[in-house]
Amino acid sequence: MKMGNTIAAYKFGILNWYDHPVSSGRLEGTNNKIKVLKRMAYGYRDLDFFKLRILAIHEAKYAFTG
């Protein structure tokens, strides 16, 4: 009953995805890469270099490791 009520409550959003299949997956992936970069750059003082590294994420063809 509880699951059925939950699905009924979100029915509009669930069915709307089939009309407009938009996902936030790429944005979440970019946010995760920025968080990893922040952890790797802990202690650095050059904020401008950090900003350049964030902008370079979109051009990178590799995944961060760390």
N, C-alpha and C positions, 0 to 999 in steps of 0.2 A: 504494500500500500504506500509506504513512504517513498519508495523509488518511483512508483507511478505518479505520485503527486509532484515529485521533484521534476520529472520529465515533462509533465503537463505544465508546470510553472515556467519552464525554459523552452517550451515548444516553439515559440516565435523565433528565438535566437538560433535554435538548432536547425530549423527549416530554412531560415534566412541564409545560412552558410551555403546551402545548395544553389541559391540564386546568385550569391556574391561570395565566392570562395576566397576570402581574404584572410591571411594568417599573419600573426605577429612573430612568427618563428625567426625570421631574418633579423628583426629588431632585437629580439631576446638574445640571439647569438652574438650580435654586435655588442650588446651590453655586457655579456659574459666575457667577451674578449677584452673590453675596457677594464673590467674588474681584475682580470688576470694580469693585464699590463700594470695596473695600479699596484698589485701585490709584488710584481717583479721590480717595480721602480721605487719601492719603499726606501726612503732616505735620500733620494736624489733631490737636488735643490733647483734644478733648471725646469721651471714650469713650461717655458716655451717649447723645449724639446719634447716634453710629455704631450703637449697639444699636437705637435707634429706627428708623434707616434700614433695618436688616436686618429688623426686624419689619414695616416698611411694604412690603417687597418683595411679600409675599403679597397686599396690597391694591392694588398698582399694576396698572394696565391697559396699561402701556407696557413696552417693552424698554429696558434701559439702553444708552446709546451712549457711546463714549469711546475 
